[in-house]
Amino acid sequence: MKRLLILSGKGGTGKTTTAAAFIRFAQARAMADCDVDAPNLHLVSGMTAQPQQSEFLGGDKAVIDPARCTGCGLCARHCCFDAIRIRDGRCEVVDYACEGCGVCAALCPSQAVTLRPDQAGTLSLWDEEPVFSTATLKMGRGNSGKLVTQVKAALTRAAAPDVPLAIIDGSPGIGCPVIASVTGVDLVLIVAEPSLSGLSDLERILHTTSILQTPAAVCINKYDTNPEKAQAIQDFCKAQSVPFVGKIPYDKRASQAINAGHSLAQYDCPARDALYDVFTNTMALLSQSTAR
């Protein structure tokens, strides 16, 4: 199974819109949403059945036994993260603020504090074709890269051996979830926006994919909102020998599709036609990269 990952330098560039359209164009039988901090691909992918769900355990967090706690406040005074507060004469942990450092457990005179594995998120898997894997990370958790790896592993296990293609919607930026998403894929498609920051974001992602030795291609969404910057991105790609697979115009039908929970591939409009050209060119590149 070959894996196509779709990324962007920031949120709102059209990454998920592109991924949803590609899924429909390809009639994909395997897909994943690795944007675990804010997954939304399932909203436009037609998934109606209830998924199988499992807990994702991240790092340890402090738990205070109220029966043992005397409310002395020693733990709260020494917590560097302000993760413990005193209420009604008892100490309690602020779940999203605790970093699991263990100072509170070490200092508690009544041994009321213990460190326990934290349920940092939830994995969701639709295991009937099309197979769809995703996850949601709880607020403030720092285990996004590990969770992304589990999302990809669940997709691989659930997909049938004869599935030729998996389309993966990644996270914006270049952080841990992006690095975990890029690892092991066959091609990355970067959706750029025609702006000064869009070019800077593109340079950073290409630097990341080059370090991970993963082929990448570029398309521009809403190119006609700033033709000058769109041309600058094309010139940059040409100078860096990065494949440029097309540009998509601004189209109000895209907003209509998103608001209706549909893929833009279902609409007859210029953006859909341009996206199909981008899809065709990307599939051709993916075929070349798998032939090596």
N, C-alpha and C positions, 0 to 999 in steps of 0.2 A: 504494500500500500504506500503510495506516494503522498506526501504531505505538503500542502500549500498553505503558508501562513500569511495573513494580511495584517499589516501594522500601520501605524501613523505616529507622527512626532508629538501629537497632542490630541486631546479629545475634540470631537466635533468636526473632524475633517471629512467624514463620510466612510470611515473604515468599516463599520458594521453594515452600513447600507450596501457597500461594495461586496462584503462577504455574503450577505443574504442574497444578492442578485447572482453571484457566482454559484451559490448552492443550487438555485433554481435552474440556471443555465445548464449546469453540469448534471442535474438530477442526482446530486451527490447522495451517496448511501452512508457516508460517515462525516460527521462534523463535530466541532468542539468550540466552546467559547472559553478562552483562557484569560479573559479580562475579569479575574475573580473579585476584584474590588467593586466592580459595577457591571455584572453580566447582563446583557440585554438581547443577545442574538435569539434566544428562545421566543422572544415576543414577536418576531417576524418570520419564524421558521415553521410555523404551523404545528408546533408540538402541543397536542391536546391531552394526551394520556398522562397519568401521574407517573413521575419517574421513580426509580429506585433511589433511595437516599441513604447516605451513611455519614457518620461523624468524621470530621477531620481534626485530629489532635495536634495542636501546635506545641509551643513551649509551656513550661510550668507557670502557674499563677498561685498567688497566696489565697488560702481559704481560712477563715477564722471561725472557730467553734464558739458560738455564743454562750454555750453552757460553761465553757472554761474561761472565757474572757472576763476580766475584772474591770475593764475600762480604764486601765492606768494610763493609756495614751503613749506609752514608750515607743510602740511601733510607729504610730502616726508622726511623732516628733522626729524620728530618724529616717523616715521614708523620703528618699531623694526625688520621688516622682509624684508626691502628694496623692498617693493612691489609697490612703487610709483615712477615713473620717470617723469621728465619734458621734454616735446618735443614740439618744436615750440611755446613756451610760455604758454603751458597748461600742467596740470598734468594728468597723465593717470595711471591706475592700471595694474600691471603685474599680470595677472589672476592667474597663477599657484602658485605665491608666497604669495598672500593675505591669511591671516588666519582669517579674519573677526572680528578682535578684536574691531574695532569701534573707535580707537583713532583718525583716520583721520576725521571721521564724527563729532566727538565731538569738534575738534579743528578748523575746516574749518570756516573762518570768513564770507564767502559768502554762506554758507550752500549748497555747490555744491556737497557734498558727502553724499550718502545714502547707507544703507546696504540692500541688496536684497537676496532672496534665490538663491543659485547657482545651475545651472544645472550641477551636478557633474558627470553624466554618463547617459547611455542609457540602458534600459531593452529591451531584445529581446525575443519573444516567438513565437515558431512554435506550434500552437494549434491543428493541425491535427496529428493523430497518424503516426509515433511516436511523442509524445509531447516532445519538447525540450525547456528548459529555460536557458537563460544565460544573461550576462550583461557586459558592458565595462565601467570601471571607468576612468575618465579623469586623466591626469598626475597631481600628487601633491595633489590629494584629499585624505582626511583622513576618509572617510565614508564607507570603504570597508565592515566592519561587517554588517552595516545596509543594504547595497546593497545586500550582500549574503542572508540575511534573506528574502529580497523581491524576489530574484531569486527562493528560495525554496518555498515561498508562492505561487508564480505564477505557479510553477510546480504542486503543490497540487491542486490548483483551476482548472487547465486545464485538468489534467488527469482524465480519466473515473473512476468511482467507482470500476470497476472490474479489474483495472490494478494491478497485484500482486507485481511488483518490479519496483523501480526506481534506476538507477545507476547514481551516482553523482561524478564528477571529482572535487576535491578540490584544494586548494592552497598549495604551498610548505611552510614549516616552521611551526610555532606554534602561529602566530599572530592573530589579530582580525578576519580576514576572515576564518581562520581555526576553531577558536572557534565557530563562527557563523555556519560554515558548520557542525561541529560535533553535535551541539545541535539538539536533536530530531531524529537522525538516529539510525538504529538498529544494524549496524555493520560497523566498520572502517577497511579497508584493507590498511596496510602500505607497500609501495614499498620501500625497503631498497637497498642501494648500498653497495658492499663489500669493505668498506674502514674504516679507523679509524674515520673519521668524520661521516661516514654513521652510525656507531654504536652509536655515541654520539647523532646524530639527532634522531635516533630511540628511544633512552632513553627519550629524551625530548617529543616526540610525545606521547609515551605511558604514560608518566606522565600527559600530558594534557588530554588524553582520560580517564585516571583513575579518575582525578578530576571531569570530566563531567559524570562519571559513565556510560561510553559507551564501550561495548565490542570491542576488537580489535584483529586483526590477522596480521601476517607478512609474506611477501614473499621477496625473494632476486632476483633482476634483474642483469644480466651479472655476475652471481656468479663465473664463471670460469676465470674471469679476476683477481681475487684475492681469491683463494680457502681458504687461511688461515683466512682472515677476514670474509669470508662467513661462515666458521665453527664457528668462534667466535660469530657471530650474532645468529646462530642456538643454540649454547650453552647458550647464554644469554636468548633467548626465553624459552628454557627448564628450566633454573634456575628460571625464573620469572613466569613460568606457562602460558606463552603467546602462543596461538596456532600458529604453523608454518605450512603454507599451501603449501610451495613449493619453488623451485628455477628455474630461467629461464637463459639459457645460452646466451652468446653474440652471435648475429646472424646478419650478414650483410644484411639479407633480411629485418630486421626491418628498417634500414635506407632507403632502397629502397621503402618500403611501405609508410613511412612518406613523402618522397620526391614526391611520386605519389599521396599523399592525400588519401591513403587507410588504412584500418584497417589491422593489422598484421594477424588477423583471416582469411583473404582472401588468405593467402599465405601458401603453403605447405612447412613447414620448421621446424627444431627442436624447435625454440623459440615458434612457434604457438602451437606445441604439448605440450610443457611445460606450456604455458599459459592456455591451456585448462584444464590441471591437476590442476593448481592453481584455476581456475574458479570452477571446480567441488568441490574441497575441501572447497572453500569459500562458495559456495551455501549450502553445507551440514552444515557448521557452522551457516549460516544465518537461516537455517531451525530450528536448535536446539535453537537458541536464540529467535526465534519467538514463539517457543512452550512453553516458560516459562510463 
